[in-house]
């Protein structure tokens, strides 16, 4: 009985980690597709969209990595 519970926990942990690893693709895809942000407007504090969009991904990526690390340790 204990073995099946442990097996279910490992299996569910694998699914959770797969989902969390997919979250790591968001910054990669968001910055890989250049036509998405290859424009000047809208400007933010005088910076063209091209620059502040890329810069905005820095803290977003850090938060995503932290979430994956934190949740991955608990699995």
N, C-alpha and C positions, 0 to 999 in steps of 0.2 A: 504494500500500500504506500509506503513512504517513497519507494522508488518511482512510482507513477507521479506523485506530487512533485518530486524533484525534477522529473523529466518535463512535466508541464511548465514548471517555473523556468527551466532553461529554454524551452521552446518559446515561451512568451517573451522572455528576455531577448531572444534573437530577433523576434519581430519588432520589438521596441527599438533595438539598436539599428535595425535596417531603416526604420522610419527616421530615427535621429540622424543617421548618416545621410539620408536623403536631404535633410535640412542643410547639410553642409554644401550641397550643390547650388543652393539659392544664390549666394554671392558669386559663385563661379559663372552661373548662367546669366545673372544680372549684369555682369561686367563683360562677359564674352560677346554678347549680342550688341555690338557697337551702334548699329543704326537706331537703337532704342534711345540713346542719349547723345547722338551726334548732331547737336543743335545749339544755338546760342540762347534762345529764350526758353523758359523764364529765367531771368537773372535773379540771384539772391545775394544781397549786399554787394552788388556790382560784379559778382562772379558769374560767368556764363554757366548754363545748365550742365555743359560738358564736364566742367571741373567740380562743381558742388555735388553732382550726382555721384561721381566716383569717390569723393571725399566722404559722402554720407554713408557709403558702404563700409567704411573703416569701423565705426562703432557698432553698426548693425552686425557685421561679421564677428566682431569680438563677443557680442552678446550671444549670437548663435553658437559659437564655439564653446562659450561658457555653459550654455544650456546642455549641449551635447555631452560635455565633459561631466557636468554635475549629475545628469540623469544616467549617463553611462556607468558611472561608478556605483549607482544604486541598483543597477540591474543584476 
